[in-house]
Amino acid sequence: MPIWALSVEPYTEVIGYSYFGLIFLREPTTSKIGILQPLRGGLSRLGPYPCVQSFRTELLEDPGVINDFLRPHDLKVLAEQVGELADNEIYIPVPYPFIGGSGDLSTYETGDVRVFLDIVGQWWGIPASDT
């Protein structure tokens, strides 16, 4: 995710992403977690987790996080409506909400997570790093 690299420092390790394009990052020296929310153009910073597994069990298995961010009900609807995701794909609202899209589930399509990150980063005016 070169276009976002400078704006998410010091969170340099990508540890995963959601089916809706949230990117889970880790700061290697402090073990702090960041969640990049590309459609909102922001990064949420979370406390340290001793390891990726503790992040998964303590945060990603929290019912509130599951409903608000991982959205299992929406995931089921989209899998039936649009189809299952291939490797490196996510569900994306078209057009993006920040350019007038409604964000309604009926507007979602599948797309490559890297292409999504690049396009959204360009729209926010984030300068690409040289890495």
C-alpha positions as CSV (number, residue, x, y, z in Angstrom):
1,M,0.0,0.0,0.0
2,P,2.7,2.5,-1.1
3,I,0.3,5.5,-1.4
4,W,-0.7,5.3,2.2
5,A,2.8,4.4,3.6
6,L,3.8,7.9,4.7
7,S,0.4,8.8,6.2
8,V,0.1,5.7,8.4
9,E,3.7,5.8,9.8
10,P,4.8,4.4,12.2
11,Y,2.3,1.6,11.5
12,T,4.5,-0.2,8.9
13,E,3.3,-3.8,9.1
14,V,0.0,-4.8,7.4
15,I,-1.5,-7.7,9.4
16,G,-4.7,-8.0,7.6
17,Y,-7.8,-6.4,6.1
18,S,-11.5,-6.7,6.3
19,Y,-13.9,-7.6,3.6
20,F,-14.9,-3.9,3.4
21,G,-11.4,-2.5,3.0
22,L,-10.4,-1.7,6.6
23,I,-6.6,-2.3,6.8
24,F,-5.2,-3.6,10.1
25,L,-1.7,-2.3,10.8
26,R,0.9,-2.8,13.4
27,E,3.7,-0.6,14.7
28,P,6.6,-3.1,15.1
29,T,8.5,-1.5,18.0
30,T,5.5,-0.8,20.3
31,S,3.0,-3.4,19.1
32,K,0.4,-0.7,18.8
33,I,-2.4,-1.4,16.2
34,G,-3.8,1.1,13.7
35,I,-6.9,0.6,11.6
36,L,-6.8,2.5,8.3
37,Q,-10.3,3.4,7.2
38,P,-9.7,4.5,3.6
39,L,-13.2,5.6,2.8
40,R,-13.1,8.0,5.7
41,G,-9.4,9.0,5.0
42,G,-8.4,8.3,8.6
43,L,-6.4,6.1,10.9
44,S,-7.6,4.9,14.3
45,R,-4.9,4.2,16.7
46,L,-5.3,1.5,19.3
47,G,-3.3,0.4,22.3
48,P,-0.5,-2.2,22.1
49,Y,-1.2,-5.8,21.8
50,P,1.6,-8.2,22.7
51,C,1.0,-10.2,19.5
52,V,-1.3,-10.4,16.5
53,Q,-3.2,-13.2,18.1
54,S,-4.1,-11.1,21.1
55,F,-5.3,-8.4,18.8
56,R,-7.6,-10.9,17.1
57,T,-9.0,-12.4,20.3
58,E,-9.3,-9.2,22.3
59,L,-10.5,-6.8,19.6
60,L,-11.7,-8.7,16.5
61,E,-13.8,-11.1,18.5
62,D,-15.5,-8.3,20.4
63,P,-19.2,-8.3,19.5
64,G,-19.3,-4.5,19.0
65,V,-16.3,-4.6,16.6
66,I,-17.8,-7.5,14.8
67,N,-21.1,-5.8,14.2
68,D,-19.7,-2.3,13.5
69,F,-16.6,-3.0,11.5
70,L,-16.7,-6.6,10.2
71,R,-20.4,-6.5,9.4
72,P,-21.3,-10.2,9.2
73,H,-24.9,-9.6,8.2
74,D,-23.8,-7.3,5.3
75,L,-21.2,-9.8,4.3
76,K,-23.8,-12.6,4.0
77,V,-26.1,-10.3,1.9
78,L,-23.2,-9.3,-0.4
79,A,-22.0,-12.9,-0.8
80,E,-25.5,-13.8,-2.1
81,Q,-26.0,-10.6,-4.1
82,V,-22.6,-10.1,-5.7
83,G,-20.8,-13.4,-5.1
84,E,-18.0,-14.7,-3.0
85,L,-14.7,-12.8,-2.9
86,A,-11.6,-14.0,-4.7
87,D,-8.1,-13.6,-3.2
88,N,-7.2,-10.0,-2.6
89,E,-10.8,-8.8,-3.2
90,I,-13.1,-6.7,-1.0
91,Y,-16.6,-5.4,-1.3
92,I,-16.7,-1.8,-2.4
93,P,-19.6,0.7,-2.7
94,V,-19.9,2.2,-6.2
95,P,-19.7,5.1,-6.4
96,Y,-17.7,5.7,-3.3
97,P,-19.7,7.5,-0.6
98,F,-17.3,10.5,-0.5
99,I,-18.1,11.3,-4.2
100,G,-21.9,10.9,-3.8
101,G,-22.5,7.2,-3.5
102,S,-25.2,6.1,-1.1
103,G,-23.2,3.2,0.5
104,D,-26.3,1.1,0.2
105,L,-25.6,-2.6,0.0
106,S,-27.3,-2.7,-3.5
107,T,-24.4,-0.5,-4.8
108,Y,-21.6,-2.8,-3.8
109,E,-19.3,-4.6,-6.2
110,T,-16.1,-6.6,-5.7
111,G,-12.7,-5.1,-6.3
112,D,-9.0,-5.6,-5.7
113,V,-7.9,-4.3,-2.3
114,R,-4.7,-2.8,-3.7
115,V,-6.4,-1.0,-6.5
116,F,-9.0,0.3,-4.0
117,L,-6.4,1.6,-1.7
118,D,-4.5,3.4,-4.5
119,I,-7.6,5.0,-6.0
120,V,-9.0,6.2,-2.7
121,G,-5.6,7.4,-1.5
122,Q,-5.3,9.5,-4.7
123,W,-8.7,11.0,-4.2
124,W,-7.7,12.1,-0.7
125,G,-4.6,13.6,-2.1
126,I,-2.2,11.4,-0.2
127,P,1.3,11.6,-1.7
128,A,2.8,8.2,-2.7
129,S,6.0,7.2,-1.0
130,D,9.0,6.0,-2.9
131,T,8.8,2.5,-1.4
